[in-house]
Amino acid sequence: MRTYLCAILFMLAAPLAAHAQSADLVLCDRVAADPSDPDKPADVKGVPEVAASDVATAIKFCKQAAPSSRRAMFALGRAYAANRQTADAIAAWRKAADKGSSAAMVELGVLYGTGSGVAKDEAQARKLFEKAAQAGNPRGVSNLAALGSAGGAAPADPAQARALLGRAAETNAEAQYQLGLMLSNGNGGEKDDVAARTLFEKAAAQNHPGALERMGSFAQDGRGGPKDKDAAKAYYERAAALGDEDAKKALERIRCPYAIKDKQGKLVTTLCF
C-alpha cells in the first residue's frame, strides 16, 4: 500500500516539475528570446534587445531554464551581455554553442571577429560562422560572406551565400531579411529591388524589425514598388515599437523634415510638424 501511494505521489509531482520548468522557459522567452534565433518557436515573438528593466528577470528565469534548454542558455548570454557581464555572456554562449545553438555560434563569431571581450581571431570567427551557416543559420551565412569580403584568408563566396539564404528564406524571416539586403545592395549577384522588396515584405509580415524598417524605406522612396508615404510611416512605427533604432530615426526625420543650417553648413535646428 505504501509503495502504491509513493508511486501516485511521484506521478503527481512529475507533471508539476515539468510545468515549473516550462514556466521558466516561457518567462525567459518573453524577455530575452532573440527574434532571429532559429531555435525559437514560431509563436515566440522575441525582443531585439533585452530591456534594462527586464535584465534581472531574464537572468533569473533563463538561468533556471538553461540546464535543459540551449535556447534558454543562449538567451541567458543575451541577458548577461545586456547587463555588461561580458565574461558571463561568453561563458553562456560557449555552453549553448557546445549544445548546438547556431545563434550562440554567431554571437561568439562576432566577438572573435571584432575582438570584443576576447582576443581578435578572424580564423576562429570564420570557423564559428561556417558551423552556424552549415546549420542553416541566416546570420551565419551573411556574416561569413561579410567576413570574406572584408579580406579574410579565404574569401567567402557571396553568390554561394545567396544560394544558402535562398533555401532558408523559404520559411525563415531572418533569411528573407538577409537575402533581401544582399539583393538590394547587389552582393553576390545583380541588384534587384523588386525581389528585395518582396522578401522584406514577407519578413515584415512576421514582424521582423529590420524588414519592417526596410519596407518603410522602400515605400518612402518607391524602391522596388509603389511610393507610399503613409505606408512607410506605418512600417517605421511598427519597427520602432519593436526597438529598431533606424526606424526611430526615420520617424524623427519625417516629423522634422526641414534642417536650418548656418553659413558654415552646420545644423542649427530643425523644423518639426
C-alpha positions as CSV (number, residue, x, y, z in Angstrom):
1,M,0.0,0.0,0.0
2,R,2.8,2.4,0.9
3,T,4.6,1.6,-2.4
4,Y,1.4,2.3,-4.3
5,L,0.9,5.7,-2.5
6,C,4.5,6.7,-3.3
7,A,4.0,5.9,-6.9
8,I,0.9,8.1,-7.1
9,L,2.7,11.0,-5.4
10,F,5.6,10.6,-7.9
11,M,3.2,10.7,-10.8
12,L,1.6,13.8,-9.5
13,A,4.9,15.5,-8.8
14,A,6.4,14.8,-12.2
15,P,3.9,17.0,-14.2
16,L,4.3,19.8,-11.6
17,A,8.1,19.8,-12.1
18,A,7.7,19.8,-15.9
19,H,5.2,22.6,-15.6
20,A,7.6,24.6,-13.4
21,Q,10.4,24.2,-15.9
22,S,8.1,25.1,-18.8
23,A,7.1,28.3,-16.9
24,D,10.8,29.3,-16.5
25,L,11.4,28.9,-20.2
26,V,8.2,30.8,-21.1
27,L,9.3,33.8,-18.9
28,C,12.8,33.6,-20.3
29,D,11.5,33.7,-23.9
30,R,9.2,36.6,-23.1
31,V,12.0,38.9,-22.0
32,A,15.2,37.6,-23.7
33,A,14.4,35.4,-26.8
34,D,16.2,36.6,-29.9
35,P,13.8,37.1,-32.9
36,S,16.4,35.7,-35.2
37,D,17.2,32.5,-33.2
38,P,16.4,29.5,-35.4
39,D,15.7,27.6,-32.2
40,K,12.9,30.0,-31.3
41,P,9.4,28.5,-31.8
42,A,7.2,30.5,-34.3
43,D,4.8,31.5,-31.5
44,V,7.5,33.2,-29.5
45,K,7.9,36.9,-30.6
46,G,11.3,37.6,-29.1
47,V,12.9,41.0,-28.4
48,P,15.6,42.8,-30.4
49,E,17.4,43.7,-27.2
50,V,16.9,42.7,-23.5
51,A,15.4,45.8,-21.9
52,A,17.3,47.2,-18.9
53,S,14.2,46.8,-16.8
54,D,14.0,43.1,-17.7
55,V,17.6,42.1,-17.2
56,A,17.2,40.7,-13.6
57,T,14.1,38.8,-14.6
58,A,15.8,37.4,-17.7
59,I,18.9,36.3,-15.8
60,K,16.8,34.6,-13.1
61,F,14.4,32.6,-15.3
62,C,16.8,31.9,-18.2
63,K,19.4,30.5,-15.7
64,Q,16.7,28.2,-14.3
65,A,15.7,27.0,-17.7
66,A,19.2,26.8,-19.2
67,P,20.3,23.4,-18.0
68,S,17.6,21.7,-20.1
69,S,17.3,24.2,-23.0
70,R,20.1,25.5,-25.2
71,R,17.7,28.3,-26.3
72,A,17.5,29.5,-22.7
73,M,21.3,29.2,-22.4
74,F,21.7,31.4,-25.4
75,A,19.1,33.9,-24.1
76,L,20.9,33.9,-20.7
77,G,24.0,35.1,-22.6
78,R,22.0,37.9,-24.1
79,A,20.8,38.9,-20.7
80,Y,24.3,38.9,-19.3
81,A,25.5,40.9,-22.3
82,A,22.7,43.5,-21.8
83,N,23.9,43.8,-18.1
84,R,27.6,44.3,-19.3
85,Q,28.6,41.0,-17.8
86,T,30.7,40.1,-20.8
87,A,32.6,37.2,-19.3
88,D,29.4,35.5,-18.1
89,A,27.8,36.1,-21.5
90,I,30.7,34.5,-23.3
91,A,30.6,31.5,-20.9
92,A,26.8,31.0,-21.5
93,W,27.2,31.3,-25.3
94,R,30.0,28.8,-25.3
95,K,27.8,26.3,-23.4
96,A,24.9,27.0,-25.8
97,A,27.2,26.6,-28.8
98,D,28.5,23.3,-27.4
99,K,24.9,22.1,-27.3
100,G,24.4,23.1,-30.9
101,S,22.9,26.6,-30.7
102,S,23.8,28.2,-34.1
103,A,22.7,31.6,-32.7
104,A,25.3,31.3,-29.9
105,M,27.9,30.4,-32.6
106,V,27.1,33.6,-34.4
107,E,27.4,35.8,-31.3
108,L,30.8,34.2,-30.4
109,G,31.9,34.7,-34.0
110,V,31.0,38.4,-33.9
111,L,33.1,38.7,-30.7
112,Y,36.1,37.0,-32.2
113,G,35.7,38.9,-35.4
114,T,35.6,42.3,-33.6
115,G,37.9,41.4,-30.7
116,S,35.2,42.3,-28.2
117,G,35.8,40.6,-24.8
118,V,38.2,38.1,-26.4
119,A,41.4,38.4,-28.5
120,K,40.6,39.1,-32.1
121,D,40.8,35.9,-34.1
122,E,39.3,36.0,-37.6
123,A,40.1,32.4,-38.2
124,Q,38.0,31.4,-35.2
125,A,35.2,33.8,-36.2
126,R,35.2,32.2,-39.7
127,K,35.1,28.7,-38.2
128,L,32.1,29.6,-36.0
129,F,30.2,31.4,-38.8
130,E,30.8,28.4,-41.1
131,K,29.5,26.0,-38.5
132,A,26.4,28.2,-38.0
133,A,25.9,28.5,-41.7
134,Q,26.1,24.8,-42.1
135,A,23.3,24.5,-39.5
136,G,21.2,26.8,-41.7
137,N,21.6,30.0,-39.6
138,P,20.9,33.0,-41.9
139,R,23.2,35.4,-39.8
140,G,25.9,32.7,-40.0
141,V,25.7,32.7,-43.8
142,S,25.6,36.5,-44.2
143,N,28.4,37.1,-41.6
144,L,30.6,34.5,-43.3
145,A,30.1,36.4,-46.6
146,A,30.8,39.7,-44.9
147,L,34.0,38.4,-43.3
148,G,35.2,37.1,-46.6
149,S,34.5,40.4,-48.4
150,A,36.4,42.2,-45.6
151,G,39.6,40.4,-46.6
152,G,39.8,37.1,-44.7
153,A,42.3,34.4,-45.5
154,A,39.9,32.6,-47.9
155,P,37.2,34.9,-49.3
156,A,33.7,33.7,-48.8
157,D,31.5,33.3,-51.9
158,P,28.7,35.9,-51.8
159,A,26.9,34.0,-54.6
160,Q,27.0,30.9,-52.5
161,A,25.7,32.9,-49.6
162,R,22.8,34.0,-51.7
163,A,22.1,30.3,-52.6
164,L,22.2,29.2,-49.0
165,L,20.0,32.1,-47.9
166,G,17.6,31.4,-50.8
167,R,16.9,27.9,-49.4
168,A,16.5,29.1,-45.8
169,A,14.3,32.1,-47.0
170,E,11.5,29.7,-48.0
171,T,10.4,29.6,-44.3
172,N,12.7,31.8,-42.2
173,A,12.1,35.6,-41.7
174,E,15.7,36.3,-40.8
175,A,16.9,34.6,-44.0
176,Q,14.3,36.6,-46.0
177,Y,15.7,39.8,-44.5
178,Q,19.3,38.9,-45.0
179,L,18.8,37.8,-48.6
180,G,16.8,41.0,-49.2
181,L,19.8,43.0,-48.0
182,M,22.1,41.2,-50.4
183,L,19.7,41.7,-53.3
184,S,19.1,45.4,-52.5
185,N,22.9,46.0,-52.3
186,G,23.8,43.8,-55.3
187,N,26.0,41.5,-53.2
188,G,26.7,38.1,-54.8
189,G,24.8,38.9,-58.0
190,E,22.7,41.5,-59.7
191,K,20.9,44.2,-57.7
192,D,17.1,43.5,-57.7
193,D,15.0,46.0,-55.7
194,V,11.7,44.3,-56.7
195,A,12.8,40.9,-55.4
196,A,14.4,42.5,-52.3
197,R,11.1,44.3,-51.5
198,T,9.1,41.1,-51.8
199,L,11.5,39.4,-49.3
200,F,11.3,42.3,-46.9
201,E,7.5,42.3,-47.2
202,K,7.4,38.6,-46.3
203,A,9.7,39.1,-43.3
204,A,7.8,42.2,-42.2
205,A,4.6,40.2,-42.2
206,Q,6.3,38.1,-39.5
207,N,7.2,41.3,-37.5
208,H,10.9,41.2,-38.3
209,P,12.1,44.7,-37.1
210,G,14.8,45.1,-39.7
211,A,12.5,44.1,-42.5
212,L,9.8,46.5,-41.3
213,E,12.3,49.3,-41.3
214,R,13.5,48.4,-44.8
215,M,9.9,48.2,-46.0
216,G,9.4,51.7,-44.6
217,S,12.4,52.9,-46.5
218,F,11.4,51.2,-49.8
219,A,7.9,52.5,-49.6
220,Q,9.1,56.0,-48.8
221,D,11.5,56.1,-51.7
222,G,9.4,54.0,-54.1
223,R,12.1,51.4,-54.4
224,G,11.0,48.1,-56.0
225,G,7.4,49.1,-56.0
226,P,4.9,52.0,-55.4
227,K,5.8,55.0,-53.4
228,D,3.5,55.4,-50.3
229,K,4.4,57.8,-47.6
230,D,1.6,56.7,-45.3
231,A,2.6,53.0,-45.6
232,A,6.2,54.0,-45.0
233,K,5.3,55.7,-41.7
234,A,3.2,52.7,-40.6
235,Y,6.1,50.4,-41.3
236,Y,8.5,52.6,-39.4
237,E,6.1,52.8,-36.4
238,R,5.8,49.1,-36.2
239,A,9.6,48.7,-36.4
240,A,10.2,51.4,-33.8
241,A,7.7,49.7,-31.5
242,L,9.9,46.6,-31.7
243,G,13.0,48.6,-30.8
244,D,14.6,49.3,-34.2
245,E,16.8,52.4,-33.9
246,D,16.9,53.2,-37.6
247,A,13.1,53.2,-37.7
248,K,13.0,55.6,-34.8
249,K,15.4,58.0,-36.6
250,A,13.4,57.7,-39.8
251,L,10.2,58.7,-37.9
252,E,12.0,61.7,-36.4
253,R,13.2,62.8,-39.9
254,I,9.5,62.6,-41.1
255,R,8.4,64.6,-38.1
256,C,11.2,67.2,-38.5
257,P,11.9,67.3,-42.2
258,Y,13.5,70.8,-42.5
259,A,17.0,71.4,-41.3
260,I,18.2,75.0,-40.6
261,K,21.9,75.5,-41.1
262,D,24.3,78.3,-40.5
263,K,26.7,79.8,-43.1
264,Q,29.3,77.1,-42.4
265,G,26.6,74.4,-43.1
266,K,26.3,73.3,-39.5
267,L,22.9,72.2,-38.3
268,V,21.3,74.9,-36.1
269,T,17.8,73.5,-35.6
270,T,15.1,71.5,-37.3
271,L,11.5,72.5,-38.1
272,C,9.0,69.9,-36.9
273,F,5.3,69.4,-37.6
